[in-house]
């Protein structure tokens, strides 16, 4: 079984929100999508990568738990991929 990239594992609502910001922030969103498409382990992302993903997906950091930020449970489809 082939491991899915982080981008492929994003919840649909997160992916939609991210892509909705392409019109205003094309280079930033494209950069994030490219990064997530080439990475397979959430733990390999830098804090700045995760922060940018949250920013351009319109996720309010005040509502994100430390657990979600560390493991991505709130943004990833959780199956046995990691």
DADA-V308139 format. One record per residue. SS is DSSP state (a for helix, b for strand, c for the rest). Layout:
{{SS} {SS}}
This chain:
{{c} {c} {c} {c} {c} {a} {a} {a} {a} {b} {c} {a} {a} {a} {a} {a} {a} {a} {a} {a} {c} {c} {c} {c} {c} {a} {a} {a} {a} {a} {a} {a} {a} {a} {a} {a} {a} {c} {c} {c} {c} {a} {a} {a} {c} {c} {a} {a} {a} {a} {a} {a} {a} {a} {a} {a} {c} {c} {c} {c} {a} {a} {a} {c} {c} {a} {a} {a} {a} {a} {a} {c} {c} {c} {c} {b} {c} {c} {c} {c} {c} {c}}
